[in-house]
Amino acid sequence: MLAGLLNASHLMPLDALPDKVGDFARAAGFTEVRIYVADLRYQALHLLTGPNGAPPDTETDFRVEGTMPGRAYQFGRLMPAAPTIVEGTDWWVPLVDGTERLGVLRLCSAYDDPRAREDADRLAALLALLIASKRSSSDTLARLMRPEPLNIAAEMAWNLMTPRSYADGRVVISASLEPAYRVSGDVYDYALDGPLVHLTLFDAMGHDTAAGLCGALALGACRNSRRRGAGLVAKGQAVEAALIEQYGHQRYATGILATLDTRTGLLSWVNRGHQPPILIRDNRWSSHLRCPPAHPMGTGLGLSSPVCSEQLQRGDRIVLYTDGITEARRPGDSEFGLERFTEFLIRHHAEGLPVPETLRRLMKAVLDYHHGELQDDATVLMCEWLGPAMGNTEPAASLTGLPSAADSITQPRSNQL
């Protein structure tokens, strides 16, 4: 099953995947396979169909909240599904690329034993890799993931930014941005460079397409300088130089540029006129990491840009955010507020939710608080330091909610592959 699907995938457009996967999955006893992908807000799951469309009597959409496929997606666990017209055992299986949740599979299996569940996990893992590798060239998938049209700034931002989740045994990183379909000037970035983890968050002035262009330019200038070996101060200077060259002094961006050394847990950062990072420790308390701020990038005020540092403990979480999270308010009502924001993160993480699911629920809470309408971008980038060792790269329940592969290893049922 896996070898055949992998070989066929090299010259396969994403549109052909729903039909092809069914052909190969029969080798492992799977009589029916349906692929559902999450929308940009992670609020609904939509059926990925081939050229012939959806089979008759097939449900094409599910809400994440309050449904069994939604539970499989939220918690990253295989869940039973209602019986179908095809005889056998029916499951919902999460589609996860690394720690990035892409959607779920609905699988009907001729077998109901640990080996079949292991085969289901492996099929889901391969499909997640294939979808992730082909999504940048697939307008079919892009349309499926956006029930609302994107503005131009959102189109640029989502194609520039890194995937919203990452983990490797040393760190867990997750990000979220709203309003997902009408982005203004917020952008985030992270990158791995040996033992170093680079974290970046920018908030460009304005709420129009020009703000999106400014944010994109800031992100590009930062990446370009970082990949030439620039340090924290030099990266901020490179961003400022690019903005002034393009806009004079008419546009600027605030931001945090940070580097975490995973060998020691030492976090270093510079503040370019932005909200200070939040440190959450032991699910009990939080503090704001103070650092004398330099001027916003693009203003050319010539203030010094000191590098500040903080020694992390294992399990500490660093949270970068923009003011759209805390300062936006409902008409005639109070702000969502920093206290409510940090309490939400601590409470939901203490409940054992995966980090991406915590941020998904946070953004839903922020949107609900503002009746679904935000006047400014609201962005969060969170990084949890687990320790210096990268040896354990198996997705673990503490990172993603997924059981490890070792939990499902059994004696072979028969040679089905």
Backbone hydrogen bonds, N-H to C=O, Kabsch-Sander energy under -0.5 kcal/mol:
donor,donor_aa,acceptor,acceptor_aa,energy
5,L,1,M,-2.1
6,L,2,L,-2.5
7,N,3,A,-2.5
8,A,4,G,-2.1
9,S,5,L,-1.5
10,H,6,L,-0.6
10,H,7,N,-0.7
11,L,8,A,-0.8
12,M,9,S,-1.6
16,A,13,P,-1.5
17,L,14,L,-1.4
20,K,16,A,-2.4
21,V,17,L,-2.7
22,G,18,P,-0.8
23,D,19,D,-1.2
24,F,20,K,-1.8
25,A,21,V,-2.5
26,R,22,G,-1.0
27,A,24,F,-1.5
28,A,25,A,-1.6
29,G,26,R,-1.5
30,F,25,A,-1.9
31,T,29,G,-0.8
31,T,108,C,-2.0
32,E,108,C,-1.1
34,R,106,R,-1.9
35,I,48,L,-0.5
36,Y,34,R,-0.5
36,Y,104,V,-2.8
37,V,46,H,-2.8
38,A,102,L,-2.8
39,D,44,A,-2.0
40,L,145,M,-2.7
42,Y,39,D,-1.6
45,L,62,F,-3.1
46,H,37,V,-3.0
47,L,60,T,-2.7
48,L,35,I,-3.3
49,T,47,L,-0.6
50,G,53,G,-0.5
53,G,50,G,-1.8
58,T,55,P,-1.1
62,F,45,L,-2.2
64,V,43,Q,-2.3
65,E,43,Q,-0.5
67,T,64,V,-0.7
71,R,67,T,-2.0
72,A,68,M,-2.2
73,Y,69,P,-2.0
74,Q,70,G,-2.9
75,F,71,R,-2.5
76,G,72,A,-1.1
77,R,72,A,-0.7
79,M,92,W,-2.7
81,A,90,D,-2.3
84,T,86,V,-0.6
89,T,109,S,-2.8
91,W,107,L,-3.0
92,W,79,M,-3.6
93,V,91,W,-0.5
93,V,105,L,-2.6
95,L,103,G,-3.0
96,V,94,P,-0.7
97,D,100,E,-2.7
98,G,96,V,-0.8
99,T,97,D,-1.0
100,E,97,D,-2.4
101,R,99,T,-0.7
102,L,95,L,-2.8
102,L,100,E,-0.6
103,G,95,L,-1.3
104,V,36,Y,-2.2
105,L,93,V,-3.2
106,R,34,R,-2.5
107,L,91,W,-2.4
107,L,105,L,-0.6
108,C,32,E,-2.3
109,S,89,T,-3.5
109,S,107,L,-0.5
110,A,29,G,-3.0
117,R,113,D,-1.8
118,E,114,P,-2.2
119,D,115,R,-2.6
120,A,116,A,-2.2
121,D,117,R,-2.3
122,R,118,E,-2.2
123,L,119,D,-2.5
124,A,120,A,-2.4
125,A,121,D,-2.2
126,L,122,R,-2.2
127,L,123,L,-2.5
128,A,124,A,-2.3
129,L,125,A,-1.9
130,L,126,L,-2.4
131,I,127,L,-2.8
132,A,128,A,-2.5
133,S,129,L,-2.1
134,K,130,L,-1.4
135,R,131,I,-1.3
137,S,134,K,-1.2
138,S,135,R,-1.3
139,D,137,S,-0.7
142,A,138,S,-1.6
143,R,139,D,-2.6
144,L,140,T,-1.7
145,M,141,L,-1.9
146,R,143,R,-0.9
151,N,181,Y,-2.1
155,E,151,N,-2.2
156,M,152,I,-2.1
157,A,153,A,-2.8
158,W,154,A,-2.6
159,N,155,E,-0.9
160,L,156,M,-1.0
160,L,157,A,-0.9
161,M,157,A,-2.6
166,Y,173,I,-2.4
168,D,171,V,-1.5
169,G,171,V,-0.5
172,V,384,E,-1.8
173,I,166,Y,-3.4
174,S,382,M,-2.5
175,A,164,R,-2.3
176,S,380,V,-2.1
178,E,378,A,-2.3
182,R,179,P,-1.2
187,V,202,F,-1.9
189,D,200,T,-2.2
191,A,198,H,-1.7
193,D,196,L,-2.8
196,L,193,D,-2.0
197,V,260,L,-2.4
198,H,191,A,-3.0
198,H,196,L,-0.5
199,L,258,A,-2.6
200,T,189,D,-2.6
201,L,256,I,-2.0
202,F,187,V,-2.7
203,D,254,T,-2.4
204,A,185,G,-1.7
205,M,252,Y,-2.4
211,A,208,D,-0.5
212,G,208,D,-1.4
213,L,209,T,-2.3
214,C,210,A,-2.3
215,G,211,A,-2.6
216,A,212,G,-2.4
217,L,213,L,-2.3
218,A,214,C,-2.3
219,L,215,G,-2.4
220,G,216,A,-2.5
221,A,217,L,-2.6
222,C,218,A,-2.2
223,R,219,L,-2.5
224,N,220,G,-2.4
225,S,221,A,-2.1
226,R,222,C,-2.6
227,R,223,R,-2.6
228,R,225,S,-0.9
229,G,226,R,-1.8
230,A,225,S,-2.4
235,K,231,G,-2.3
236,G,232,L,-1.8
237,Q,233,V,-2.1
238,A,234,A,-2.3
239,V,235,K,-2.1
240,E,236,G,-2.3
241,A,237,Q,-2.6
242,A,238,A,-2.1
243,L,239,V,-2.4
244,I,240,E,-2.6
245,E,241,A,-2.3
246,Q,242,A,-1.8
247,Y,243,L,-3.1
248,G,244,I,-2.1
250,Q,247,Y,-1.8
253,A,297,M,-2.3
254,T,203,D,-2.2
255,G,272,R,-1.2
256,I,201,L,-1.9
257,L,270,V,-1.9
258,A,199,L,-3.0
259,T,268,S,-2.9
260,L,197,V,-2.8
261,D,259,T,-0.5
261,D,266,L,-2.4
262,T,195,P,-2.6
262,T,260,L,-0.9
264,T,261,D,-1.0
265,G,261,D,-2.9
266,L,261,D,-0.7
267,L,265,G,-0.6
267,L,310,E,-2.8
268,S,259,T,-2.7
269,W,308,C,-2.3
270,V,257,L,-2.2
272,R,255,G,-2.9
272,R,270,V,-0.6
273,G,271,N,-0.9
273,G,294,A,-0.6
278,I,319,V,-2.3
279,L,287,S,-3.2
280,I,278,I,-0.5
280,I,317,R,-2.7
281,R,285,W,-2.3
284,R,281,R,-1.9
285,W,281,R,-1.6
287,S,279,L,-2.0
289,L,277,P,-2.6
289,L,287,S,-0.5
290,R,288,H,-1.0
294,A,271,N,-3.1
297,M,253,A,-2.2
299,T,296,P,-1.6
308,C,269,W,-2.8
308,C,306,P,-0.6
310,E,267,L,-2.2
312,L,265,G,-2.5
312,L,310,E,-0.7
315,G,385,W,-3.7
316,D,313,Q,-2.3
317,R,280,I,-2.3
318,I,383,C,-3.1
319,V,278,I,-2.6
320,L,318,I,-0.5
320,L,381,L,-3.1
322,T,379,T,-1.7
324,G,377,D,-0.6
325,I,322,T,-1.8
326,T,322,T,-0.6
327,E,323,D,-2.9
328,A,323,D,-0.6
330,R,334,S,-0.9
333,D,330,R,-2.5
336,F,328,A,-1.6
337,G,326,T,-2.0
341,F,337,G,-1.8
342,T,338,L,-2.6
343,E,339,E,-2.4
344,F,340,R,-2.0
345,L,341,F,-1.8
346,I,342,T,-2.4
347,R,343,E,-2.7
348,H,344,F,-2.3
349,H,345,L,-1.9
350,A,346,I,-2.0
351,E,347,R,-0.9
352,G,349,H,-1.7
353,L,348,H,-1.3
355,V,399,L,-0.7
358,T,354,P,-2.1
359,L,355,V,-2.1
360,R,356,P,-2.1
361,R,357,E,-2.3
362,L,358,T,-2.0
363,M,359,L,-2.5
364,K,360,R,-1.8
365,A,361,R,-2.3
366,V,362,L,-2.5
367,L,363,M,-2.5
368,D,364,K,-2.8
369,Y,365,A,-2.4
370,H,366,V,-1.4
371,H,368,D,-1.7
372,G,367,L,-4.0
373,E,370,H,-2.0
374,L,372,G,-0.5
378,A,178,E,-3.8
380,V,176,S,-2.4
381,L,320,L,-2.9
382,M,174,S,-3.1
383,C,318,I,-2.6
384,E,172,V,-2.9
385,W,316,D,-2.2
386,L,170,R,-3.7
386,L,384,E,-0.6
387,G,170,R,-1.1
393,T,391,G,-1.2
399,L,396,A,-1.3
400,T,396,A,-2.6
401,G,396,A,-0.7
401,G,397,A,-1.1
402,L,396,A,-0.6
407,D,404,S,-1.3
408,S,405,A,-1.7
409,I,406,A,-0.9
416,Q,414,S,-2.0
